[in-house]
Amino acid sequence: MESWAPTTTRITDSIALYLPANITSDLTAGYTAAEQGLIGFALASGFDFKQNWDEDDFEGAANALKGFVGGMGMDTLTRGAAGLVDFLQEGANTYGSINKAFSRAVNPYLEVIFENITQRKFRYRFKFQPKDEKERDDVQEIIKLFRFHMAPELQPGNMRFLGIPATFDIHYMYQTSDYGESGSMDWRNARENDFYNKVATCVLTNVSVDYTPDGVRSFRDGSPTAITMDLSFSETELMTKDKINKGY
């Protein structure tokens, strides 16, 4: 939908924070174990038959076909007889007892089926300890900005609907060792750190602010001496081989 009718607008708000500890990237794939049973037996036998046939091993192909027909027939007869006994005696497991007597177990032909790739989640913790009024106000503004863009907004003139919250683009940056004429660091030389994974566009799912991480301690104006802020993000895109090749 975005390709032919843009529904979002990039805003100018940006926040630069120090890189916290424990930067991780967890990628999880979901698989389901499925027992194929007789179908798996048939597919495996058919594969052996085809492979031997393609290699002109006609004897091997015949043995594979014979083994499939014989095994299927014997198992069908065994299950049928066991089922009859179990019908006559409630709670019996005759088929299991027969397998135990012959020291064997049914091959479930277990297959692992891919389901999906879960969306990556990122969590960051920042601790602020302002030293003056300017840093105090900066901290308050940073917290407010995250909470503001996380929240939805009322649609003007229509209280029936809410405007969706903003999304976030996260970049891991680093400073080069280039200095300006004054001998101080030139902040315009900040670059994206390619040694960290890139992060796709995210939504902010949780903002947790602790105003008393070190106990109840305040400056004379009542502002806390320390604040911790936990942010939880979830990517809006699934990871594919193509995106991983691009550094995500």
Number of C-alpha atoms within 10 A of each C-alpha: 6 7 6 6 7 8 8 10 7 8 7 5 7 11 9 9 10 10 13 10 9 9 12 12 15 9 12 12 10 11 13 11 10 12 14 15 14 15 12 16 17 16 14 15 20 16 14 17 22 18 14 18 15 11 10 11 13 14 12 17 22 14 15 20 18 14 13 19 14 12 12 15 12 12 15 12 11 15 16 13 14 18 16 11 15 15 11 9 11 8 8 14 13 18 18 14 12 15 13 11 9 8 8 10 10 10 12 14 15 12 14 11 11 11 10 13 14 15 15 19 19 16 17 16 15 15 16 17 13 17 10 9 11 9 13 17 12 13 19 13 13 16 16 12 14 17 15 13 17 19 14 13 14 12 12 10 7 8 9 8 12 13 11 14 14 18 18 21 12 14 16 18 16 15 14 13 9 13 12 9 7 7 8 9 15 15 13 9 12 14 13 12 13 13 8 15 16 19 20 19 14 20 19 22 13 15 16 13 16 13 18 14 15 12 10 10 14 13 10 7 7 8 16 21 19 22 20 17 18 14 17 16 20 20 20 15 14 13 18 10 8 9 13 11 8 9 12 16
